[in-house]
Amino acid sequence: MGVSAAHYHKGNEYGGDGTPRIDFDDLTGTEGVRLWGNLLFVDSVYGNDSTGERERKDLPYLTIEAALADAAAGDAVWVLPGTYSPVAGLTMPDDVLLRGIGTGAVKVQMLGVTADTTLLTMGENSRVEDMALKLTSSEHHTLKGVVFPGTTSATAKLRTATVLVDNSGAGAGASEVYGVHSTGTGSPGVETSAIRAVTVTVASAGTGNKRGILVDAANKFNVRDTNVKVSGGGASNIGVETNHASAEFHAATGVFSGTTASISQTAGILAISSVDLVESSANGIGFTADSVSFGATWADPGGLPGGGARYMRPGTATVSVTEVFLRVPRKAVIKTLSVRATAAPGAGKNTVFTVRKNGVDTILTATLSGTALTVEDLTHSVAFASGDSISVSEVNDAGSVVSDVVVTVEIY
């Protein structure tokens, strides 16, 4: 093995037997330069795309896109502190890691764009960590912070990052603005999170759809420990939305906020566990709560009288013409109205149950008909503020024989 003088201990180059002393902690490669296997470095101060080389820390790249272009499967691209401004967005190669020193030190941004723009597109089995991603415009365009195409919702990871997409200064007009957009066909298990420990912020003006996270294709998208905020003056500002019949979204812990609604299960499945819905609004649509704070129950142990509106009593008691209210102790979303009976209304007969808010009917309603003993409204939800009152009315057809009715709702 050829060893240059640069490898010897300075001041003590030879051992007692007269042979060169080698510092094995400083063995280097070609021309005495340390090689770093499967690593590429990006440096906003000393980098140079013309001389940057893979596995050479002393020859870093100036831009992230140049380093990604040279990266091979299995490589890691380390980004040193600085602000990086890709010209046309970043596309992650498959099986490559892109990692910054930290979100406060590494900023990847495209500011004031004048066309439809995606800042970051994930690749299969790619991973992006520890950086701040920012996309802005003063105009109305389709803007996307991070896109998960193909099966990347199952294979790619975004970790400990911030995503900001902002065209709040655009004024009147229409634009589609998304923080994270899942468009592919991935189908991960619930134990696999595409993003974790990420803050997604969307600030926009004008009309159009503004979403923190949007899943609008036949795929599953899971997140954990993630905060989402969407703000703007338009009428469609939603924190998280599923909008495809075969879309699924699962979230464990986090805070979701949108000036129109915190979440919207427009189509597909949207399931949350230990997530704070800031506006206590699910866009008037049902959703799945993997963790339910508590429920409320009303029951009548006998047969319900027919004709005219009456009100269920909390606990177990005979219905009354006097409305009885329960106070909602904190802001909440009321969902999943469920009705059970031991005797059905009978052929051609109906009994209608409706959740009421502060003495006014809501869209959460269910009708027990004919020979049915059970009915549920899983489609709708209603936002309640702290201190609001909840009650349940029932209207029973004359001649109905429905009896032993139990009504429950979930309060998230």
QUIZI-V377983 format. One record per residue. N is the residue number from 1. RES is the residue in one letter. PSI is psi in whole degrees, -180 to 180 (999 if undefined). OMEGA is omega in radians with two decimals (none if undefined). Layout:
N|RES|PSI|OMEGA / N|RES|PSI|OMEGA
This chain:
1|M|127|3.08 / 2|G|131|-3.12 / 3|V|124|3.14 / 4|S|164|3.13 / 5|A|-22|3.13 / 6|A|-15|-3.11 / 7|H|-11|-3.04 / 8|Y|154|3.02 / 9|H|122|3.10 / 10|K|138|3.14 / 11|G|-8|3.14 / 12|N|60|-2.99 / 13|E|-19|-3.05 / 14|Y|144|3.08 / 15|G|-177|-3.09 / 16|G|-24|3.14 / 17|D|8|3.08 / 18|G|1|3.12 / 19|T|153|3.14 / 20|P|140|3.08 / 21|R|127|-3.08 / 22|I|133|3.02 / 23|D|100|-3.08 / 24|F|-12|3.05 / 25|D|-8|-3.09 / 26|D|29|3.08 / 27|L|136|-3.07 / 28|T|174|-3.09 / 29|G|-140|-3.05 / 30|T|131|3.06 / 31|E|33|3.05 / 32|G|18|-3.11 / 33|V|131|3.14 / 34|R|132|3.05 / 35|L|141|-3.14 / 36|W|105|-3.05 / 37|G|131|3.04 / 38|N|22|3.13 / 39|L|139|2.99 / 40|L|145|-3.07 / 41|F|142|3.09 / 42|V|129|-3.06 / 43|D|117|-3.09 / 44|S|-13|-3.11 / 45|V|-53|-3.02 / 46|Y|2|-3.09 / 47|G|159|3.11 / 48|N|117|-3.10 / 49|D|-25|-3.12 / 50|S|-31|-3.09 / 51|T|-5|-3.12 / 52|G|138|-3.14 / 53|E|144|3.05 / 54|R|136|3.09 / 55|E|18|3.11 / 56|R|103|3.11 / 57|K|-29|-3.12 / 58|D|-8|3.10 / 59|L|70|-3.10 / 60|P|162|3.04 / 61|Y|156|3.07 / 62|L|-33|-3.08 / 63|T|150|3.12 / 64|I|-39|-3.08 / 65|E|-34|3.10 / 66|A|-40|3.11 / 67|A|-42|3.12 / 68|L|-34|3.14 / 69|A|-31|-3.14 / 70|D|-12|-3.06 / 71|A|143|3.08 / 72|A|164|3.12 / 73|A|132|-3.11 / 74|G|-6|-3.13 / 75|D|156|2.98 / 76|A|134|3.09 / 77|V|115|-3.14 / 78|W|129|-3.10 / 79|V|120|-3.14 / 80|L|164|-3.06 / 81|P|142|3.11 / 82|G|177|3.08 / 83|T|128|-3.07 / 84|Y|132|-3.05 / 85|S|86|3.12 / 86|P|145|-3.07 / 87|V|-40|-3.03 / 88|A|27|-3.10 / 89|G|166|-3.12 / 90|L|136|3.01 / 91|T|119|-3.11 / 92|M|128|2.99 / 93|P|156|3.09 / 94|D|143|3.01 / 95|D|34|3.13 / 96|V|140|3.08 / 97|L|132|3.02 / 98|L|117|-3.04 / 99|R|130|3.07 / 100|G|168|3.09 / 101|I|-31|3.13 / 102|G|158|-3.07 / 103|T|-28|3.12 / 104|G|-16|-3.05 / 105|A|-27|-3.08 / 106|V|116|-3.13 / 107|K|123|3.08 / 108|V|117|-2.98 / 109|Q|148|2.96 / 110|M|111|-3.00 / 111|L|139|3.05 / 112|G|38|-3.11 / 113|V|153|-3.06 / 114|T|21|3.11 / 115|A|169|3.05 / 116|D|132|-3.00 / 117|T|138|2.92 / 118|T|127|-3.09 / 119|L|-45|-3.05 / 120|L|128|3.05 / 121|T|124|-3.09 / 122|M|148|3.03 / 123|G|166|3.14 / 124|E|133|3.14 / 125|N|24|3.08 / 126|S|165|-3.11 / 127|R|134|3.11 / 128|V|131|-3.05 / 129|E|152|2.83 / 130|D|54|3.05 / 131|M|159|3.11 / 132|A|124|-3.12 / 133|L|128|-3.05 / 134|K|129|3.12 / 135|L|125|-3.12 / 136|T|160|3.04 / 137|S|152|3.02 / 138|S|12|-3.13 / 139|E|173|3.12 / 140|H|110|3.08 / 141|H|168|2.99 / 142|T|116|-3.06 / 143|L|132|3.14 / 144|K|129|3.11 / 145|G|-60|-3.11 / 146|V|132|3.12 / 147|V|134|3.05 / 148|F|98|3.12 / 149|P|-178|3.06 / 150|G|-135|3.11 / 151|T|24|-3.05 / 152|T|-20|3.08 / 153|S|-21|3.11 / 154|A|-24|-2.98 / 155|T|-26|-3.06 / 156|A|159|-3.09 / 157|K|136|2.96 / 158|L|122|-2.99 / 159|R|146|3.03 / 160|T|63|-3.11 / 161|A|165|2.96 / 162|T|143|3.12 / 163|V|119|3.12 / 164|L|124|3.04 / 165|V|124|-2.93 / 166|D|116|2.90 / 167|N|39|-3.08 / 168|S|-16|3.11 / 169|G|12|-3.04 / 170|A|-18|-3.14 / 171|G|-153|-3.09 / 172|A|149|-3.12 / 173|G|-176|-3.09 / 174|A|140|3.09 / 175|S|152|3.03 / 176|E|122|-3.05 / 177|V|118|-3.08 / 178|Y|137|3.02 / 179|G|-55|3.10 / 180|V|132|-3.09 / 181|H|118|3.10 / 182|S|113|-2.98 / 183|T|1|-2.93 / 184|G|-145|-3.04 / 185|T|16|-3.10 / 186|G|150|-3.13 / 187|S|70|-3.13 / 188|P|159|2.95 / 189|G|165|-3.08 / 190|V|-15|3.13 / 191|E|-7|-3.11 / 192|T|113|-3.10 / 193|S|128|3.08 / 194|A|-39|3.08 / 195|I|145|-3.14 / 196|R|141|-3.14 / 197|A|49|-3.10 / 198|V|141|3.03 / 199|T|123|-3.11 / 200|V|124|-3.13 / 201|T|130|3.06 / 202|V|126|3.07 / 203|A|122|-3.01 / 204|S|161|3.08 / 205|A|166|3.06 / 206|G|-170|-3.11 / 207|T|180|-3.07 / 208|G|172|-3.10 / 209|N|127|3.08 / 210|K|120|-3.05 / 211|R|139|3.00 / 212|G|-51|3.04 / 213|I|129|3.12 / 214|L|127|3.03 / 215|V|105|-3.05 / 216|D|32|3.06 / 217|A|174|-3.07 / 218|A|74|3.13 / 219|N|169|3.07 / 220|K|141|-3.11 / 221|F|122|-3.07 / 222|N|140|3.10 / 223|V|160|3.13 / 224|R|142|3.09 / 225|D|49|-3.03 / 226|T|136|3.11 / 227|N|138|-3.09 / 228|V|133|3.07 / 229|K|130|3.10 / 230|V|126|-3.13 / 231|S|157|3.12 / 232|G|172|-3.07 / 233|G|-2|-3.11 / 234|G|-177|-3.06 / 235|A|6|-3.09 / 236|S|66|-3.13 / 237|N|101|-3.00 / 238|I|135|-3.13 / 239|G|-60|-3.12 / 240|V|135|3.14 / 241|E|139|2.84 / 242|T|134|-3.04 / 243|N|49|3.04 / 244|H|141|-3.06 / 245|A|-28|-3.12 / 246|S|17|3.10 / 247|A|144|3.04 / 248|E|138|3.07 / 249|F|131|3.10 / 250|H|132|3.13 / 251|A|134|3.05 / 252|A|116|-3.14 / 253|T|138|3.12 / 254|G|-175|3.12 / 255|V|123|3.14 / 256|F|135|-3.11 / 257|S|140|3.03 / 258|G|136|-3.05 / 259|T|-23|3.01 / 260|T|-48|3.12 / 261|A|149|3.09 / 262|S|-42|3.14 / 263|I|162|3.05 / 264|S|113|3.04 / 265|Q|68|-3.08 / 266|T|-39|3.01 / 267|A|155|-3.12 / 268|G|-150|-3.06 / 269|I|129|3.04 / 270|L|114|-3.06 / 271|A|133|-3.12 / 272|I|150|3.10 / 273|S|123|3.13 / 274|S|43|3.09 / 275|V|131|3.10 / 276|D|119|3.06 / 277|L|104|-2.96 / 278|V|-45|-3.12 / 279|E|-3|-3.04 / 280|S|41|-3.12 / 281|S|132|3.04 / 282|A|28|3.11 / 283|N|26|3.14 / 284|G|15|-3.06 / 285|I|150|3.09 / 286|G|165|3.09 / 287|F|178|-3.14 / 288|T|126|3.08 / 289|A|109|3.11 / 290|D|-18|3.01 / 291|S|121|-3.12 / 292|V|128|-3.10 / 293|S|-52|3.10 / 294|F|174|3.11 / 295|G|173|3.09 / 296|A|145|-3.05 / 297|T|137|3.00 / 298|W|142|-3.10 / 299|A|147|3.03 / 300|D|120|-3.04 / 301|P|-1|-3.11 / 302|G|-160|3.10 / 303|G|141|-3.14 / 304|L|136|3.10 / 305|P|151|-3.12 / 306|G|156|3.06 / 307|G|122|3.05 / 308|G|158|-3.12 / 309|A|138|3.00 / 310|R|174|-3.03 / 311|Y|135|3.10 / 312|M|151|3.12 / 313|R|138|3.08 / 314|P|145|-3.09 / 315|G|-131|-3.13 / 316|T|113|3.13 / 317|A|163|3.14 / 318|T|139|3.10 / 319|V|158|-3.03 / 320|S|155|3.02 / 321|V|-10|3.09 / 322|T|126|-3.12 / 323|E|131|-3.13 / 324|V|129|-3.02 / 325|F|148|2.90 / 326|L|139|3.10 / 327|R|131|3.07 / 328|V|118|-2.96 / 329|P|-19|-3.14 / 330|R|165|3.10 / 331|K|141|-3.00 / 332|A|164|2.98 / 333|V|124|3.12 / 334|I|129|-3.07 / 335|K|173|3.04 / 336|T|70|3.00 / 337|L|121|-3.08 / 338|S|133|-3.12 / 339|V|133|3.08 / 340|R|143|3.10 / 341|A|157|3.07 / 342|T|-17|3.05 / 343|A|131|-3.08 / 344|A|164|-3.14 / 345|P|-35|-3.09 / 346|G|163|-3.07 / 347|A|129|3.09 / 348|G|5|-3.09 / 349|K|151|-3.12 / 350|N|150|2.96 / 351|T|121|-3.04 / 352|V|128|3.12 / 353|F|135|-3.08 / 354|T|130|3.02 / 355|V|136|-3.12 / 356|R|144|3.13 / 357|K|117|-3.12 / 358|N|39|3.07 / 359|G|12|-3.12 / 360|V|137|3.12 / 361|D|142|3.02 / 362|T|-178|3.12 / 363|I|-4|-3.13 / 364|L|102|-3.04 / 365|T|154|-3.13 / 366|A|141|-3.10 / 367|T|120|3.05 / 368|L|121|-2.99 / 369|S|146|2.99 / 370|G|-120|-3.08 / 371|T|6|-3.10 / 372|A|136|3.08 / 373|L|-12|-3.13 / 374|T|151|3.04 / 375|V|148|3.13 / 376|E|148|2.92 / 377|D|102|3.11 / 378|L|0|-2.98 / 379|T|-31|-2.99 / 380|H|163|3.02 / 381|S|159|-3.09 / 382|V|132|3.12 / 383|A|133|3.07 / 384|F|140|3.06 / 385|A|161|3.08 / 386|S|128|-3.14 / 387|G|-11|3.06 / 388|D|159|3.14 / 389|S|141|3.10 / 390|I|141|3.07 / 391|S|171|-3.14 / 392|V|126|3.07 / 393|S|157|3.02 / 394|E|138|3.07 / 395|V|117|-3.01 / 396|N|128|3.12 / 397|D|146|3.04 / 398|A|136|-3.14 / 399|G|-6|3.09 / 400|S|146|3.13 / 401|V|20|3.13 / 402|V|141|-3.13 / 403|S|166|3.12 / 404|D|60|-3.06 / 405|V|135|3.03 / 406|V|127|-3.14 / 407|V|130|3.10 / 408|T|153|2.99 / 409|V|155|3.01 / 410|E|138|3.13 / 411|I|108|-3.10 / 412|Y|999|none
